[in-house]
Amino acid sequence: MPRSSPKQTSYYETVGRRKTAIARIRLSVSSKPDFVVNAKPFEHYIQDRECQAIAKEALEKGSPNNTFEVSALVHGGGPHAQAEAIRQGIARALVKMDPELRANLKVLGFLTRDPRMRERKKFGLKRARRARQWRKR
């Protein structure tokens, strides 16, 4: 019995992260642009204009002459961290699609995982480093 060829996917799937936000991205080349985040239109899920610009930055600067269909599943973090996670995921998908884009996206900083995270609260303190107020008298 002949084996069937491996299933060809018409999209590229990647993961982007920032702080505690994780974005799973599916990117495919399409004739009409479409951007969906958590099964909602992009503009309805991310309402802040600055965060919208951050999320779309990799598409606009990485491959401006192509149109893509983007589907993202995002959870954790705040709106800004989610937008940056989406940007990193899209940049990684573009590199998977066309490895020649890597140099440009690397210079822009879209492929680098930002390691800054919130520091954990320590016992005996109010926050990570905030101690109780000390009074001399």
N, CA, C and O atoms as CSV, one atom per row, in Angstrom:
chain,resi,resn,atom,element,x,y,z
A,1,MET,N,N,0.845,-1.179,0.000
A,1,MET,CA,C,0.000,0.000,0.000
A,1,MET,C,C,0.892,1.244,0.000
A,1,MET,O,O,1.720,1.399,0.898
A,2,PRO,N,N,0.744,2.121,-0.976
A,2,PRO,CA,C,1.610,3.304,-1.045
A,2,PRO,C,C,1.284,4.296,0.063
A,2,PRO,O,O,0.127,4.503,0.427
A,3,ARG,N,N,2.324,4.889,0.573
A,3,ARG,CA,C,2.149,5.899,1.614
A,3,ARG,C,C,1.785,7.231,0.979
A,3,ARG,O,O,2.297,7.592,-0.081
A,4,SER,N,N,0.906,7.944,1.635
A,4,SER,CA,C,0.562,9.268,1.121
A,4,SER,C,C,1.642,10.258,1.529
A,4,SER,O,O,2.328,10.064,2.533
A,5,SER,N,N,1.785,11.295,0.762
A,5,SER,CA,C,2.799,12.305,1.064
A,5,SER,C,C,2.410,13.041,2.341
A,5,SER,O,O,1.230,13.080,2.691
A,6,PRO,N,N,3.379,13.623,3.044
A,6,PRO,CA,C,3.054,14.360,4.263
A,6,PRO,C,C,2.086,15.495,3.961
A,6,PRO,O,O,2.127,16.115,2.898
A,7,LYS,N,N,1.226,15.739,4.919
A,7,LYS,CA,C,0.198,16.769,4.741
A,7,LYS,C,C,0.857,18.144,4.575
A,7,LYS,O,O,1.646,18.575,5.416
A,8,GLN,N,N,0.524,18.805,3.496
A,8,GLN,CA,C,1.058,20.135,3.235
A,8,GLN,C,C,0.165,21.176,3.918
A,8,GLN,O,O,-1.051,21.176,3.721
A,9,THR,N,N,0.757,22.046,4.706
A,9,THR,CA,C,-0.014,23.093,5.352
A,9,THR,C,C,0.067,24.362,4.514
A,9,THR,O,O,1.099,24.675,3.920
A,10,SER,N,N,-1.022,25.064,4.485
A,10,SER,CA,C,-1.058,26.296,3.706
A,10,SER,C,C,-0.790,27.511,4.590
A,10,SER,O,O,-0.939,28.650,4.147
A,11,TYR,N,N,-0.393,27.268,5.843
A,11,TYR,CA,C,-0.099,28.366,6.749
A,11,TYR,C,C,1.161,28.048,7.547
A,11,TYR,O,O,1.621,26.908,7.589
A,12,TYR,N,N,1.707,29.088,8.178
A,12,TYR,CA,C,2.882,28.952,9.022
A,12,TYR,C,C,2.460,29.271,10.448
A,12,TYR,O,O,1.860,30.315,10.702
A,13,GLU,N,N,2.771,28.375,11.381
A,13,GLU,CA,C,2.344,28.541,12.765
A,13,GLU,C,C,3.556,28.791,13.649
A,13,GLU,O,O,4.538,28.051,13.599
A,14,THR,N,N,3.477,29.845,14.462
A,14,THR,CA,C,4.574,30.200,15.366
A,14,THR,C,C,4.011,30.688,16.695
A,14,THR,O,O,2.801,30.844,16.860
A,15,VAL,N,N,4.917,30.924,17.630
A,15,VAL,CA,C,4.550,31.418,18.961
A,15,VAL,C,C,5.361,32.668,19.253
A,15,VAL,O,O,6.558,32.724,18.971
A,16,GLY,N,N,4.700,33.675,19.821
A,16,GLY,CA,C,5.384,34.890,20.261
A,16,GLY,C,C,5.110,35.092,21.742
A,16,GLY,O,O,4.019,34.781,22.220
A,17,ARG,N,N,6.097,35.615,22.477
A,17,ARG,CA,C,5.931,35.800,23.916
A,17,ARG,C,C,6.437,37.168,24.351
A,17,ARG,O,O,7.362,37.722,23.757
A,18,ARG,N,N,5.815,37.706,25.401
A,18,ARG,CA,C,6.256,38.953,26.031
A,18,ARG,C,C,5.656,38.987,27.425
A,18,ARG,O,O,4.442,38.851,27.576
A,19,LYS,N,N,6.488,39.168,28.454
A,19,LYS,CA,C,6.057,39.102,29.854
A,19,LYS,C,C,5.297,37.796,30.060
A,19,LYS,O,O,5.871,36.723,29.876
A,20,THR,N,N,4.009,37.861,30.440
A,20,THR,CA,C,3.254,36.612,30.607
A,20,THR,C,C,2.284,36.387,29.451
A,20,THR,O,O,1.467,35.468,29.507
A,21,ALA,N,N,2.360,37.202,28.413
A,21,ALA,CA,C,1.478,37.051,27.253
A,21,ALA,C,C,2.065,36.043,26.273
A,21,ALA,O,O,3.257,36.079,25.969
A,22,ILE,N,N,1.215,35.145,25.783
A,22,ILE,CA,C,1.630,34.151,24.793
A,22,ILE,C,C,0.672,34.240,23.617
A,22,ILE,O,O,-0.544,34.185,23.796
A,23,ALA,N,N,1.215,34.376,22.421
A,23,ALA,CA,C,0.409,34.478,21.199
A,23,ALA,C,C,0.765,33.343,20.261
A,23,ALA,O,O,1.932,33.160,19.913
A,24,ARG,N,N,-0.240,32.581,19.852
A,24,ARG,CA,C,-0.046,31.548,18.831
A,24,ARG,C,C,-0.568,32.118,17.520
A,24,ARG,O,O,-1.737,32.491,17.415
A,25,ILE,N,N,0.302,32.181,16.530
A,25,ILE,CA,C,0.018,32.865,15.261
A,25,ILE,C,C,-0.070,31.851,14.132
A,25,ILE,O,O,0.746,30.934,14.041
A,26,ARG,N,N,-1.063,32.025,13.277
A,26,ARG,CA,C,-1.144,31.308,12.004
A,26,ARG,C,C,-1.157,32.360,10.902
A,26,ARG,O,O,-2.035,33.222,10.856
A,27,LEU,N,N,-0.165,32.273,10.014
A,27,LEU,CA,C,-0.005,33.261,8.949
A,27,LEU,C,C,-0.056,32.543,7.612
A,27,LEU,O,O,0.639,31.548,7.407
A,28,SER,N,N,-0.876,33.048,6.706
A,28,SER,CA,C,-0.932,32.486,5.359
A,28,SER,C,C,-1.036,33.623,4.350
A,28,SER,O,O,-1.611,34.676,4.626
A,29,VAL,N,N,-0.468,33.382,3.185
A,29,VAL,CA,C,-0.537,34.369,2.105
A,29,VAL,C,C,-1.947,34.314,1.532
A,29,VAL,O,O,-2.474,33.237,1.253
A,30,SER,N,N,-2.549,35.485,1.359
A,30,SER,CA,C,-3.931,35.548,0.904
A,30,SER,C,C,-4.115,36.707,-0.062
A,30,SER,O,O,-3.331,37.656,-0.077
A,31,SER,N,N,-5.154,36.612,-0.860
A,31,SER,CA,C,-5.431,37.714,-1.784
A,31,SER,C,C,-6.110,38.880,-1.068
A,31,SER,O,O,-5.966,40.033,-1.476
A,32,LYS,N,N,-6.850,38.579,0.000
A,32,LYS,CA,C,-7.477,39.660,0.778
A,32,LYS,C,C,-6.923,39.630,2.201
A,32,LYS,O,O,-6.870,38.568,2.821
A,33,PRO,N,N,-6.511,40.783,2.722
A,33,PRO,CA,C,-5.952,40.807,4.069
A,33,PRO,C,C,-7.034,40.560,5.120
A,33,PRO,O,O,-8.142,41.087,5.024
A,34,ASP,N,N,-6.698,39.757,6.114
A,34,ASP,CA,C,-7.627,39.458,7.199
A,34,ASP,C,C,-6.804,39.282,8.467
A,34,ASP,O,O,-5.771,38.612,8.451
A,35,PHE,N,N,-7.257,39.880,9.568
A,35,PHE,CA,C,-6.536,39.808,10.837
A,35,PHE,C,C,-7.554,39.511,11.934
A,35,PHE,O,O,-8.429,40.328,12.219
A,36,VAL,N,N,-7.430,38.332,12.547
A,36,VAL,CA,C,-8.364,37.899,13.585
A,36,VAL,C,C,-7.575,37.573,14.845
A,36,VAL,O,O,-6.567,36.868,14.788
A,37,VAL,N,N,-8.035,38.089,15.987
A,37,VAL,CA,C,-7.400,37.795,17.270
A,37,VAL,C,C,-8.459,37.211,18.199
A,37,VAL,O,O,-9.477,37.851,18.462
A,38,ASN,N,N,-8.226,36.010,18.690
A,38,ASN,CA,C,-9.167,35.302,19.565
A,38,ASN,C,C,-10.576,35.273,18.965
A,38,ASN,O,O,-11.553,35.548,19.661
A,39,ALA,N,N,-10.678,34.945,17.687
A,39,ALA,CA,C,-11.941,34.823,16.943
A,39,ALA,C,C,-12.729,36.129,16.876
A,39,ALA,O,O,-13.936,36.109,16.635
A,40,LYS,N,N,-12.063,37.259,17.086
A,40,LYS,CA,C,-12.699,38.570,16.954
A,40,LYS,C,C,-11.913,39.383,15.937
A,40,LYS,O,O,-10.716,39.151,15.766
A,41,PRO,N,N,-12.551,40.325,15.258
A,41,PRO,CA,C,-11.789,41.205,14.359
A,41,PRO,C,C,-10.712,41.951,15.145
A,41,PRO,O,O,-10.903,42.315,16.306
A,42,PHE,N,N,-9.591,42.165,14.491
A,42,PHE,CA,C,-8.415,42.772,15.120
A,42,PHE,C,C,-8.741,44.091,15.815
A,42,PHE,O,O,-8.317,44.307,16.950
A,43,GLU,N,N,-9.488,44.977,15.151
A,43,GLU,CA,C,-9.790,46.298,15.704
A,43,GLU,C,C,-10.715,46.210,16.915
A,43,GLU,O,O,-10.710,47.112,17.753
A,44,HIS,N,N,-11.508,45.143,17.025
A,44,HIS,CA,C,-12.407,44.996,18.169
A,44,HIS,C,C,-11.667,44.439,19.383
A,44,HIS,O,O,-11.972,44.801,20.519
A,45,TYR,N,N,-10.686,43.550,19.141
A,45,TYR,CA,C,-9.960,42.959,20.267
A,45,TYR,C,C,-8.909,43.923,20.810
A,45,TYR,O,O,-8.817,44.126,22.021
A,46,ILE,N,N,-8.120,44.513,19.922
A,46,ILE,CA,C,-7.103,45.492,20.329
A,46,ILE,C,C,-7.626,46.860,19.916
A,46,ILE,O,O,-7.632,47.199,18.733
A,47,GLN,N,N,-8.066,47.644,20.897
A,47,GLN,CA,C,-8.732,48.905,20.581
A,47,GLN,C,C,-7.791,50.104,20.627
A,47,GLN,O,O,-8.056,51.116,19.979
A,48,ASP,N,N,-6.714,50.011,21.369
A,48,ASP,CA,C,-5.750,51.102,21.474
A,48,ASP,C,C,-4.971,51.222,20.164
A,48,ASP,O,O,-4.422,50.232,19.679
A,49,ARG,N,N,-4.919,52.416,19.593
A,49,ARG,CA,C,-4.248,52.645,18.304
A,49,ARG,C,C,-2.759,52.303,18.374
A,49,ARG,O,O,-2.203,51.737,17.433
A,50,GLU,N,N,-2.116,52.649,19.496
A,50,GLU,CA,C,-0.684,52.375,19.643
A,50,GLU,C,C,-0.432,50.862,19.644
A,50,GLU,O,O,0.514,50.391,19.013
A,51,CYS,N,N,-1.268,50.109,20.346
A,51,CYS,CA,C,-1.110,48.651,20.396
A,51,CYS,C,C,-1.417,48.028,19.035
A,51,CYS,O,O,-0.792,47.037,18.657
A,52,GLN,N,N,-2.370,48.593,18.298
A,52,GLN,CA,C,-2.667,48.110,16.946
A,52,GLN,C,C,-1.450,48.300,16.044
A,52,GLN,O,O,-1.100,47.416,15.262
A,53,ALA,N,N,-0.811,49.465,16.162
A,53,ALA,CA,C,0.374,49.740,15.343
A,53,ALA,C,C,1.508,48.787,15.700
A,53,ALA,O,O,2.227,48.327,14.814
A,54,ILE,N,N,1.677,48.483,16.989
A,54,ILE,CA,C,2.732,47.561,17.423
A,54,ILE,C,C,2.485,46.177,16.833
A,54,ILE,O,O,3.407,45.552,16.309
A,55,ALA,N,N,1.245,45.694,16.917
A,55,ALA,CA,C,0.927,44.341,16.451
A,55,ALA,C,C,1.117,44.201,14.934
A,55,ALA,O,O,1.541,43.147,14.461
A,56,LYS,N,N,0.807,45.252,14.173
A,56,LYS,CA,C,0.908,45.176,12.711
A,56,LYS,C,C,2.286,45.570,12.180
A,56,LYS,O,O,2.541,45.479,10.979
A,57,GLU,N,N,3.168,46.006,13.071
A,57,GLU,CA,C,4.471,46.539,12.659
A,57,GLU,C,C,5.301,45.526,11.869
A,57,GLU,O,O,5.946,45.892,10.886
A,58,ALA,N,N,5.291,44.264,12.284
A,58,ALA,CA,C,6.107,43.252,11.604
A,58,ALA,C,C,5.616,43.023,10.172
A,58,ALA,O,O,6.420,42.811,9.264
A,59,LEU,N,N,4.294,43.067,9.973
A,59,LEU,CA,C,3.750,42.890,8.618
A,59,LEU,C,C,4.119,44.070,7.725
A,59,LEU,O,O,4.510,43.890,6.572
A,60,GLU,N,N,3.991,45.279,8.272
A,60,GLU,CA,C,4.224,46.482,7.476
A,60,GLU,C,C,5.698,46.685,7.130
A,60,GLU,O,O,6.027,47.097,6.018
A,61,LYS,N,N,6.588,46.392,8.088
A,61,LYS,CA,C,8.010,46.627,7.841
A,61,LYS,C,C,8.726,45.400,7.303
A,61,LYS,O,O,9.739,45.528,6.616
A,62,GLY,N,N,8.213,44.208,7.605
A,62,GLY,CA,C,8.875,42.986,7.162
A,62,GLY,C,C,8.601,42.654,5.713
A,62,GLY,O,O,9.524,42.356,4.955
A,63,SER,N,N,7.333,42.702,5.321
A,63,SER,CA,C,6.955,42.352,3.957
A,63,SER,C,C,5.782,43.237,3.523
A,63,SER,O,O,4.639,42.783,3.485
A,64,PRO,N,N,6.070,44.500,3.197
A,64,PRO,CA,C,4.991,45.458,2.942
A,64,PRO,C,C,4.209,45.233,1.653
A,64,PRO,O,O,3.073,45.693,1.547
A,65,ASN,N,N,4.782,44.543,0.675
A,65,ASN,CA,C,4.101,44.408,-0.614
A,65,ASN,C,C,3.241,43.147,-0.708
A,65,ASN,O,O,2.655,42.899,-1.762
A,66,ASN,N,N,3.143,42.349,0.344
A,66,ASN,CA,C,2.302,41.153,0.339
A,66,ASN,C,C,1.087,41.350,1.237
A,66,ASN,O,O,1.106,42.170,2.154
A,67,THR,N,N,0.027,40.586,0.962
A,67,THR,CA,C,-1.142,40.594,1.835
A,67,THR,C,C,-1.234,39.235,2.516
A,67,THR,O,O,-1.015,38.195,1.895
A,68,PHE,N,N,-1.562,39.264,3.803
A,68,PHE,CA,C,-1.571,38.055,4.603
A,68,PHE,C,C,-2.895,37.899,5.338
A,68,PHE,O,O,-3.611,38.863,5.606
A,69,GLU,N,N,-3.186,36.646,5.648
A,69,GLU,CA,C,-4.299,36.330,6.528
A,69,GLU,C,C,-3.679,35.881,7.840
A,69,GLU,O,O,-2.923,34.910,7.873
A,70,VAL,N,N,-4.000,36.589,8.929
A,70,VAL,CA,C,-3.401,36.315,10.226
A,70,VAL,C,C,-4.487,35.903,11.207
A,70,VAL,O,O,-5.517,36.565,11.330
A,71,SER,N,N,-4.241,34.802,11.900
A,71,SER,CA,C,-5.130,34.355,12.963
A,71,SER,C,C,-4.274,34.190,14.218
A,71,SER,O,O,-3.265,33.485,14.199
A,72,ALA,N,N,-4.684,34.844,15.309
A,72,ALA,CA,C,-3.894,34.809,16.541
A,72,ALA,C,C,-4.759,34.375,17.712
A,72,ALA,O,O,-5.907,34.800,17.843
A,73,LEU,N,N,-4.195,33.525,18.561
A,73,LEU,CA,C,-4.801,33.164,19.839
A,73,LEU,C,C,-3.872,33.692,20.918
A,73,LEU,O,O,-2.716,33.278,21.006
A,74,VAL,N,N,-4.377,34.611,21.742
A,74,VAL,CA,C,-3.542,35.278,22.731
A,74,VAL,C,C,-4.161,35.107,24.111
A,74,VAL,O,O,-5.378,35.188,24.274
A,75,HIS,N,N,-3.302,34.869,25.108
A,75,HIS,CA,C,-3.767,34.880,26.490
A,75,HIS,C,C,-2.641,35.343,27.399
A,75,HIS,O,O,-1.464,35.241,27.052
A,76,GLY,N,N,-3.012,35.848,28.556
A,76,GLY,CA,C,-2.046,36.336,29.535
A,76,GLY,C,C,-1.590,37.747,29.233
A,76,GLY,O,O,-1.731,38.235,28.111
A,77,GLY,N,N,-1.043,38.396,30.245
A,77,GLY,CA,C,-0.491,39.732,30.063
A,77,GLY,C,C,-1.553,40.793,29.849
A,77,GLY,O,O,-2.750,40.520,29.941
A,78,GLY,N,N,-1.106,41.995,29.565
A,78,GLY,CA,C,-1.998,43.109,29.284
A,78,GLY,C,C,-2.052,43.382,27.802
A,78,GLY,O,O,-1.434,42.663,27.016
A,79,PRO,N,N,-2.784,44.412,27.403
A,79,PRO,CA,C,-2.934,44.711,25.973
A,79,PRO,C,C,-1.609,45.004,25.266
A,79,PRO,O,O,-1.402,44.563,24.135
A,80,HIS,N,N,-0.725,45.734,25.913
A,80,HIS,CA,C,0.548,46.090,25.287
A,80,HIS,C,C,1.434,44.855,25.121
A,80,HIS,O,O,2.038,44.659,24.066
A,81,ALA,N,N,1.511,44.032,26.150
A,81,ALA,CA,C,2.319,42.815,26.074
A,81,ALA,C,C,1.739,41.851,25.043
A,81,ALA,O,O,2.492,41.176,24.341
A,82,GLN,N,N,0.414,41.779,24.943
A,82,GLN,CA,C,-0.207,40.918,23.939
A,82,GLN,C,C,0.117,41.402,22.537
A,82,GLN,O,O,0.383,40.594,21.647
A,83,ALA,N,N,0.098,42.720,22.332
A,83,ALA,CA,C,0.433,43.275,21.015
A,83,ALA,C,C,1.882,42.949,20.651
A,83,ALA,O,O,2.169,42.611,19.502
A,84,GLU,N,N,2.787,43.048,21.611
A,84,GLU,CA,C,4.191,42.736,21.328
A,84,GLU,C,C,4.390,41.243,21.094
A,84,GLU,O,O,5.244,40.854,20.298
A,85,ALA,N,N,3.617,40.407,21.771
A,85,ALA,CA,C,3.692,38.957,21.543
A,85,ALA,C,C,3.196,38.616,20.142
A,85,ALA,O,O,3.770,37.759,19.470
A,86,ILE,N,N,2.133,39.283,19.703
A,86,ILE,CA,C,1.610,39.082,18.347
A,86,ILE,C,C,2.664,39.510,17.327
A,86,ILE,O,O,2.886,38.819,16.332
A,87,ARG,N,N,3.311,40.648,17.576
A,87,ARG,CA,C,4.346,41.135,16.660
A,87,ARG,C,C,5.488,40.139,16.531
A,87,ARG,O,O,5.956,39.878,15.423
A,88,GLN,N,N,5.943,39.579,17.645
A,88,GLN,CA,C,7.037,38.615,17.591
A,88,GLN,C,C,6.603,37.339,16.863
A,88,GLN,O,O,7.376,36.777,16.088
A,89,GLY,N,N,5.374,36.881,17.109
A,89,GLY,CA,C,4.882,35.688,16.434
A,89,GLY,C,C,4.778,35.878,14.931
A,89,GLY,O,O,5.133,34.984,14.164
A,90,ILE,N,N,4.293,37.037,14.507
A,90,ILE,CA,C,4.186,37.335,13.073
A,90,ILE,C,C,5.578,37.398,12.445
A,90,ILE,O,O,5.790,36.887,11.345
A,91,ALA,N,N,6.529,38.027,13.148
A,91,ALA,CA,C,7.894,38.121,12.622
A,91,ALA,C,C,8.502,36.731,12.456
A,91,ALA,O,O,9.169,36.461,11.457
A,92,ARG,N,N,8.279,35.854,13.422
A,92,ARG,CA,C,8.806,34.486,13.314
A,92,ARG,C,C,8.156,33.738,12.152
A,92,ARG,O,O,8.824,32.973,11.456
A,93,ALA,N,N,6.856,33.955,11.940
A,93,ALA,CA,C,6.163,33.299,10.824
A,93,ALA,C,C,6.684,33.812,9.482
A,93,ALA,O,O,6.834,33.036,8.539
A,94,LEU,N,N,6.959,35.106,9.393
A,94,LEU,CA,C,7.508,35.665,8.150
A,94,LEU,C,C,8.877,35.064,7.844
A,94,LEU,O,O,9.198,34.806,6.684
A,95,VAL,N,N,9.684,34.840,8.881
A,95,VAL,CA,C,11.004,34.240,8.677
A,95,VAL,C,C,10.865,32.788,8.240
A,95,VAL,O,O,11.634,32.314,7.404
A,96,LYS,N,N,9.881,32.077,8.807
A,96,LYS,CA,C,9.631,30.692,8.366
A,96,LYS,C,C,9.233,30.665,6.901
A,96,LYS,O,O,9.651,29.782,6.152
A,97,MET,N,N,8.425,31.633,6.495
A,97,MET,CA,C,7.945,31.704,5.129
A,97,MET,C,C,9.072,32.098,4.169
A,97,MET,O,O,9.231,31.489,3.111
A,98,ASP,N,N,9.851,33.117,4.543
A,98,ASP,CA,C,10.927,33.617,3.687
A,98,ASP,C,C,12.155,33.917,4.547
A,98,ASP,O,O,12.220,34.984,5.157
A,99,PRO,N,N,13.129,33.005,4.613
A,99,PRO,CA,C,14.308,33.203,5.466
A,99,PRO,C,C,15.136,34.449,5.123
A,99,PRO,O,O,15.942,34.889,5.943
A,100,GLU,N,N,14.954,35.019,3.942
A,100,GLU,CA,C,15.710,36.220,3.568
A,100,GLU,C,C,15.277,37.455,4.365
A,100,GLU,O,O,16.015,38.438,4.435
A,101,LEU,N,N,14.079,37.405,4.969
A,101,LEU,CA,C,13.584,38.535,5.759
A,101,LEU,C,C,14.227,38.602,7.137
A,101,LEU,O,O,14.088,39.603,7.841
A,102,ARG,N,N,14.934,37.536,7.527
A,102,ARG,CA,C,15.471,37.435,8.884
A,102,ARG,C,C,16.386,38.605,9.251
A,102,ARG,O,O,16.263,39.158,10.344
A,103,ALA,N,N,17.274,38.979,8.384
A,103,ALA,CA,C,18.236,40.045,8.690
A,103,ALA,C,C,17.524,41.359,8.985
A,103,ALA,O,O,17.864,42.047,9.947
A,104,ASN,N,N,16.544,41.709,8.167
A,104,ASN,CA,C,15.808,42.956,8.347
A,104,ASN,C,C,15.012,42.939,9.650
A,104,ASN,O,O,15.034,43.914,10.402
A,105,LEU,N,N,14.310,41.839,9.921
A,105,LEU,CA,C,13.490,41.747,11.129
A,105,LEU,C,C,14.361,41.686,12.387
A,105,LEU,O,O,13.960,42.172,13.444
A,106,LYS,N,N,15.536,41.096,12.274
A,106,LYS,CA,C,16.450,41.014,13.411
A,106,LYS,C,C,16.962,42.398,13.787
A,106,LYS,O,O,17.064,42.727,14.969
A,107,VAL,N,N,17.286,43.215,12.774
A,107,VAL,CA,C,17.763,44.574,13.023
A,107,VAL,C,C,16.671,45.410,13.693
A,107,VAL,O,O,16.960,46.222,14.571
A,108,LEU,N,N,15.425,45.211,13.282
A,108,LEU,CA,C,14.313,45.950,13.878
A,108,LEU,C,C,13.998,45.477,15.297
A,108,LEU,O,O,13.286,46.164,16.029
A,109,GLY,N,N,14.521,44.311,15.696
A,109,GLY,CA,C,14.316,43.813,17.055
A,109,GLY,C,C,13.046,43.017,17.247
A,109,GLY,O,O,12.621,42.798,18.381
A,110,PHE,N,N,12.425,42.576,16.152
A,110,PHE,CA,C,11.153,41.869,16.254
A,110,PHE,C,C,11.318,40.387,16.579
A,110,PHE,O,O,10.361,39.747,17.016
A,111,LEU,N,N,12.508,39.830,16.377
A,111,LEU,CA,C,12.720,38.406,16.621
A,111,LEU,C,C,13.277,38.129,18.014
A,111,LEU,O,O,13.306,36.978,18.450
A,112,THR,N,N,13.715,39.159,18.710
A,112,THR,CA,C,14.334,38.987,20.015
A,112,THR,C,C,13.266,38.922,21.096
A,112,THR,O,O,12.391,39.784,21.172
A,113,ARG,N,N,13.347,37.890,21.929
A,113,ARG,CA,C,12.415,37.749,23.048
A,113,ARG,C,C,12.842,38.707,24.147
A,113,ARG,O,O,13.977,38.637,24.619
A,114,ASP,N,N,11.948,39.603,24.565
A,114,ASP,CA,C,12.264,40.549,25.629
A,114,ASP,C,C,12.208,39.802,26.963
A,114,ASP,O,O,11.129,39.361,27.358
A,115,PRO,N,N,13.326,39.645,27.670
A,115,PRO,CA,C,13.343,38.804,28.865
A,115,PRO,C,C,12.786,39.458,30.121
A,115,PRO,O,O,12.658,38.798,31.152
A,116,ARG,N,N,12.453,40.738,30.054
A,116,ARG,CA,C,12.009,41.426,31.266
A,116,ARG,C,C,10.661,40.889,31.731
A,116,ARG,O,O,9.688,40.864,30.978
A,117,MET,N,N,10.629,40.460,32.992
A,117,MET,CA,C,9.408,39.929,33.590
A,117,MET,C,C,9.198,40.629,34.928
A,117,MET,O,O,10.113,41.254,35.463
A,118,ARG,N,N,8.004,40.521,35.453
A,118,ARG,CA,C,7.728,41.070,36.769
A,118,ARG,C,C,8.432,40.211,37.812
A,118,ARG,O,O,8.386,38.983,37.755
A,119,GLU,N,N,9.083,40.872,38.766
A,119,GLU,CA,C,9.794,40.158,39.818
A,119,GLU,C,C,8.792,39.632,40.844
A,119,GLU,O,O,7.807,40.304,41.151
A,120,ARG,N,N,9.038,38.446,41.367
A,120,ARG,CA,C,8.103,37.848,42.316
A,120,ARG,C,C,8.126,38.587,43.653
A,120,ARG,O,O,9.130,39.192,44.028
A,121,LYS,N,N,7.006,38.524,44.359
A,121,LYS,CA,C,6.910,39.115,45.689
A,121,LYS,C,C,7.707,38.261,46.663
A,121,LYS,O,O,7.632,37.033,46.628
A,122,LYS,N,N,8.482,38.925,47.544
A,122,LYS,CA,C,9.257,38.212,48.545
A,122,LYS,C,C,8.503,38.224,49.874
A,122,LYS,O,O,7.773,39.167,50.177
A,123,PHE,N,N,8.689,37.167,50.659
A,123,PHE,CA,C,8.005,37.102,51.955
A,123,PHE,C,C,8.569,38.174,52.888
A,123,PHE,O,O,9.755,38.495,52.829
A,124,GLY,N,N,7.728,38.711,53.732
A,124,GLY,CA,C,8.140,39.762,54.655
A,124,GLY,C,C,8.092,41.146,54.042
A,124,GLY,O,O,8.294,42.138,54.743
A,125,LEU,N,N,7.827,41.234,52.749
A,125,LEU,CA,C,7.741,42.528,52.072
A,125,LEU,C,C,6.345,42.708,51.494
A,125,LEU,O,O,5.586,41.747,51.366
A,126,LYS,N,N,6.015,43.941,51.148
A,126,LYS,CA,C,4.703,44.201,50.560
A,126,LYS,C,C,4.666,43.843,49.082
A,126,LYS,O,O,3.665,43.329,48.583
A,127,ARG,N,N,5.765,44.119,48.385
A,127,ARG,CA,C,5.902,43.753,46.972
A,127,ARG,C,C,7.280,43.138,46.794
A,127,ARG,O,O,7.875,42.669,47.764
A,128,ALA,N,N,7.792,43.133,45.586
A,128,ALA,CA,C,9.076,42.500,45.320
A,128,ALA,C,C,10.201,43.107,46.161
A,128,ALA,O,O,11.022,42.379,46.719
A,129,ARG,N,N,10.239,44.431,46.250
A,129,ARG,CA,C,11.296,45.097,47.024
A,129,ARG,C,C,10.760,46.098,48.032
A,129,ARG,O,O,11.524,46.626,48.840
A,130,ARG,N,N,9.469,46.367,48.002
A,130,ARG,CA,C,8.859,47.382,48.864
A,130,ARG,C,C,8.680,46.832,50.277
A,130,ARG,O,O,7.904,45.904,50.508
A,131,ALA,N,N,9.421,47.432,51.222
A,131,ALA,CA,C,9.305,47.022,52.617
A,131,ALA,C,C,8.295,47.908,53.328
A,131,ALA,O,O,7.847,48.920,52.789
A,132,ARG,N,N,7.953,47.520,54.519
A,132,ARG,CA,C,7.049,48.362,55.320
A,132,ARG,C,C,7.757,49.662,55.655
A,132,ARG,O,O,8.985,49.721,55.717
A,133,GLN,N,N,6.963,50.705,55.870
A,133,GLN,CA,C,7.545,52.002,56.196
A,133,GLN,C,C,8.180,51.953,57.571
A,133,GLN,O,O,7.603,51.422,58.519
A,134,TRP,N,N,9.386,52.519,57.668
A,134,TRP,CA,C,10.112,52.507,58.941
A,134,TRP,C,C,10.007,53.857,59.590
A,134,TRP,O,O,10.215,54.882,58.940
A,135,ARG,N,N,9.680,53.872,60.890
A,135,ARG,CA,C,9.580,55.134,61.634
A,135,ARG,C,C,10.573,55.124,62.771
A,135,ARG,O,O,10.638,54.174,63.551
A,136,LYS,N,N,11.347,56.188,62.858
A,136,LYS,CA,C,12.319,56.264,63.964
A,136,LYS,C,C,11.634,56.616,65.261
A,136,LYS,O,O,11.980,56.072,66.310
A,137,ARG,N,N,10.668,57.516,65.212
A,137,ARG,CA,C,9.959,57.938,66.448
A,137,ARG,C,C,8.476,57.776,66.303
A,137,ARG,O,O,7.728,58.079,67.234
